[in-house]
Amino acid sequence: MYSSLAMMREATDRILGNEVGSVNVAATGFPMEFRHCAVALAWGMHCRVALEDNLRVRRNAAATSNAELVQVAVDLADLLARPLMSPPEFRASLGPWRTSAPAPLADVESR
């Protein structure tokens, strides 16, 4: 598991160099989602958690919301002394891959 994350990070740096804004990690299922999240945070990457990827917050407890899964990621970041980014800070970190603001939801729905 960890070697694949390390290879992904090395390949990203080699291929994209300074153009990479950030590397994000997502995994599916419990406990892999949180294990990958912890390793990603420790190595300076970002993680994504959501109910569509994992339905458990603990081995014996189902997650009741995305917020509950996000709280686990927040707790992991705190344990690893990784400060949280605000949404504008995260967008800015995407570098050249994020060049404009998303269309407002109303515009998307009208298409």
NUTOR-977423 format. One record per residue (C-alpha): x, y, z. Coordinates in steps of 0.5 Angstrom, whole numbers, plus 2048, in hexadecimal, padded with zeros to 3 digits. Example, Ala and Ser with C-alpha at 12.3 -4.5 7.8 and 13.67 -1.06 7.14 Angstrom:
8197F7810
81B7FE80E
END
This chain:
800800800
805805802
80A8037FC
8048057F7
80380C7FB
80B80D7FA
80B80B7F3
80580F7F1
8088167F5
80F8147F1
80C8147EB
80781A7EB
80E81E7ED
81281B7E8
80C81C7E2
8098237E4
80F8267E8
80D82D7EB
80682D7E7
8038287EC
7FF82C7F1
7FE8267F6
7FD81F7F6
7F781C7F9
7F58157FB
7EF8117FC
7EE80A7FE
7E78067FF
7E5802805
7E680180C
7EC80280E
7F0803808
7ED80A807
7EF80C80E
7F680980D
7F780C806
7F5813809
7FA81280F
80081180A
7FE816805
7FE81B80A
80481980D
808819807
805820805
7FF81E801
7F881F801
7F281A802
7EB81A801
7E6816805
7DE815803
7D9810804
7D980E7FD
7E080B7FE
7DF808806
7D980780A
7DC806810
7DF80B815
7E280581A
7E27FD819
7DC7FD81D
7D880381B
7D5806815
7D680D813
7D0811813
7D281780F
7D881980B
7D981E810
7DB818815
7E0816810
7E381D80F
7E481D816
7E8817817
7ED81A811
7ED821815
7EF81D81B
7F4819817
7F7820815
7F782381C
7FB81D81E
80081D819
80182581A
7FE826813
7FA82D813
7F382D80F
7F2831809
7ED836807
7E9834801
7EC83B7FE
7F3838800
7F28317FD
7F08347F6
7F68387F6
7FA8327F8
7F882F7F1
7FC8347ED
7FB8337E6
7F682E7E6
7F18337E9
7F18397E5
7EA83B7E6
7E483B7EB
7DF8367EA
7D88387E7
7D38397EC
7CE8347ED
7C88377EA
7CC8387E3
7CE8307E3
7C782E7E4
7C48337DF
7C982F7D9
END
